């Protein structure tokens, strides 16, 4: 079982990824694909007159402030556009993909954080009415039901809170909880960087191996979104996933390449 | 087995519908929900600077001209917004809804009509590059797999062509082919009208019963989108569906009410 997360950042084409998924699925590999959609959400929400607002938490992580209107745009773009374009491309190369969000069949349940504690202009502030959450539990029955019948699940980063509200979740961390719940041999986090860089953005400073006892050091190297990937990796390894590979989505055979050791292998 | 199609027109709230679905599902009724989304697609596509273009076929039916950009907006809005808002509302009233488009798992297959023959300004024209289709086949295995495990499928009106291209399909006709394939006892077409009106828009002229041998007369009464509902009804009855009820979605208990005879019952 592989869980592959592919980012929605600029410069990522899905053709090579889908070809690689097709080759793996044909060879009998069970695989769950999780995707992002932040970049496209920014484009569409800006076009709709609702530009994104990013905030920095008091612990230093950047995230999207998700009011209800933003949540609905986020769900629309990730579950309706990115997800369905991936399903279409996968179907075209012979993969019987089924696109879902984490809200469908309560596939991914999350703890809603309706209040964000942020730092803005050097001051601590409290921001209410947020519709994002931390993914916590996975309906593995539904995933197994689909996988056993030959379907390949493709999951958009929307989850359901305990009160059955849709919430925006970080796709890397969603992929991590899915990998843990499915006892995956590997979790692959593919995006528009070659892996963890010791000296960002110098791509020649790629960290090819990061033993789990040195994850704290990895977190120091990590810039921006890479911090969430390292946190996701830590969570996944602690939860029993065999290894986590952070690798480039912009290359030929991104999944097979990562499994062969390209990127940052954390185990 | 009931197949219920609810329109995406103005004035339709989904609360009463979802409450009614919950009561039926709790009583053991198996149900598949199909929804539209034309109105919301018009709103969003106009906001995105891509106003909808409606054309009239040479046989007199109005439809949306769906170029590739329009298709992607249509999929985004129907499969990502309307579908997920319905899933969220259903989850909130205890229905374990799973939202899908017809592209997922090749749930609904359609014949793509890439060329439209239309009448514009009194002249016949040929319009190429259309991404719409006529729904033809249903993956009943996938629907039964979900229904048997207690999930309630909610389907957005996007289907997959033989070449695995996504296409926009009419939701009434999609509901009709789903009802036929699932051998439904009834197909309910709920929208913002009380049923077929002999004298549109006079709601007191509601046709309460339309025997199948008088469908041709019903087609004469029908205005605008009602024509497609009558065509869908005819197709469904010929395909073995027990009865078709065209009824109002804007009332309390719209499904139970329709099953009790409110609306236009065609059998």
Interface residues (C-beta under 8 A of the other chain):
Chain A: X44 X47 X48 X49 X72 X75 X76 X77 X78 X79 X80 X81 X83 X84 X85 X87 X88 X91 X92 X96 X97 X98 X99 X100 X101 X103 X104 X105 X106 X141 X142 X145 X146 X149 X151 X156 X158 X160 X163 X164 X165 X166
Chain B: X44 X47 X48 X49 X72 X75 X76 X77 X78 X79 X80 X81 X83 X84 X85 X87 X88 X91 X92 X96 X97 X98 X99 X100 X101 X103 X104 X105 X106 X141 X142 X145 X146 X149 X151 X156 X158 X160 X163 X164 X165 X166
